[in-house]
Amino acid sequence: MLAFKYIAKHYLKYFFIILGALVMFMVSFDYMGNAASFENKANLLLIYLVYKSFFAIDTLLPISLVFAMISTKIYLIRSNALVSFFSLGYSRVDVLKPFVIVSGAIIVLFISLHSLPKFARAAEFSSNIKQYSQYLSPTRDLFFTYKGKYVYFSRMYPLQEKAEGIRLFTLKDDSLKEVLEAKSAYYRDDAWHIDRADVITKPDDLTFTSKGVKSKEHKDIEILNGFRPKVLDQVYEGKVNFTIQNAFDAITLLKSQNINISSIKGALYKIFIYPFFAPLLIVIIFFFVPVSVRFLNVSLFSGIAILSTLLVWGVLFMMIELSNTKTIPSEVGVILPIVILFLAALRQWKKYRLAT
């Protein structure tokens, strides 16, 4: 227990230092390139930097866990603490456990942050601030089907749960039966509500003797029950920065419409599976480090370990992007690399579980 607390304390210290340094570097580098866009806009600049920081944490946290393990292991070797633990009867696996447990707990917390829109969609919000001087940008000219109806939104504000320029087309026997037109609608209580709309109805028998097309004004209309606006914004624009709730809602929605959900599955795999490459890589790298400073070339080991980590991280990131663009299946792009890392880590763990 004493060894666990000692190692975990230093591991957390190095983790926060490395994550903070990487986030500050990324945000500062971005600020230098975009500072001119925020002249006389100090409030927007502050919000922009906050969302950029969230995005940097989302990108860099898993790899910071691996870098922190490398730094902590070097510290333990240089201070002879590692040799002391082994001489007291601790095995390599006993020394490894604090790294795995702490990193696993941080990853679980990291995954739970993706239930917050301001964290999960930070890249989108920061981009909107830079382009439109607001973190909310309307989704324009949406045309989609829902429960047999064709729907057109001229503009939609998903986080405000509001839409403008609505047209709802109803078909009967493959022929246009009714058109609803309204200036605006808002989403409340799991449905879209319209205060006033014009409804144009075509008769079933469209002949010279029929009564012709009818136009009538309706008030307090409820349409599109169950169609969540945040889901609509992300699914129909092909975005992959889903929150956890939005992703599950999108899967339910698109399955009912018989629409491909591979991009949404890929987004969920990225949230729930991809981050675990960090503890798996920690297990793999850990056992390659010598136990004594006499057998360790710090510069050589640090360089190889960091480059190997960056290489694995880069390959995983590339595979995720390929699955997002549907070049490869999301199971191949996200799950397969993690399974390979898991098998390699499991082999290392079994091989050294009794070694000291």
Phi, psi and omega in degrees: 000321179297316178296322180298312181297318182296313181292316181298321180299312181290326178296314179296321179299311180294325180298311182294324178295313182292315179298316179299318180294316180294319179294316179297321179296313182295315181292319179295318179297318178294321180298318180298328181276342185235010183300324182297336181284349185240029176297131181062026179226058186298322181294317177294322179299318180297315179296319179301315181293326177296313180293325176295324177294318177299316180296320179296319178296317179301323183278320194258347185300312181301317182289333177294328177297321180290314179300323180293323176296317179300315180295318180294319180296320177296319178298316180298323180288313183294327180273002182064013178293326182295315178297323179296318179297318179295322180291336178275000175104002177286140176269172178298322179295323177298321179287329181286328186306316179302321179296315183291315183293314181294315180295322178297319179295319179295321179296320178297317176297319179299318178296319181295334178296338180284001171276350180264121181302322184293337176269311184295328184249027183299322180297319179294316181295317180295323177295320178295320179297318181292322185273319188243001183061028174202146184279348175258124175238136182290146171272127189250149170050059177269131177227120186208170177250148178207117179052046175082000179250151176258130187236138175233127173244123176292314175218145175222137178246093191298317182285336174272353179055052183218149178221154179230152178064061186266136170225130181237119184253127179248130180253150174218121183055047178060024178229143181295125183253318188210144177232125175254131181231131180215154180284324184206161176210156178225152185260119177215143174051046173067027177203163176264132184244137179237126180289318181213134181213151173261129182244120179255123184241132178262135179292154179296324180254094183269087179229179180293337182265354181285166183288344177090184184285137179253141176233128184217144178269132178239151179235152178053062180261143177243125182227168172050054178300130176086003182267101186282131184293324180294323177296317182300317181300316186280317185294312188277353170257003177073024181281153182241001179271066181279150161281166182299313181296316180298321181296315179293322177296320180295320178298315178299317181295310186287329176298321179292340179259005181056043179253145181301132182245020184298322181293326179286321175299319177299321178296320178292321176299320180296323180287312191265334188249313184308316184300338183285001173296333183296302178298328178292318178292328176299316179297317183294313184288325187307316188282352177272355182273130176298161183271345184230150180294337179292337180254013186239120168268099189303314183297316181294313181297314181300315180297314181294317182295316181292316179296320178297318179297314179296324179295313179297315179299317179296319178295316179298317180297319179295318180296322178295317179296322177295323178288328177296324179272006178063023174290321176230157177298146181297332177295324178283321185285330185243308188288315184301312179300322180292322177297318178298315177297321179297316180295320178294319179293320179296321178296316179297317182298314180294324182294324187250009187294337179251359181277155178243000000 
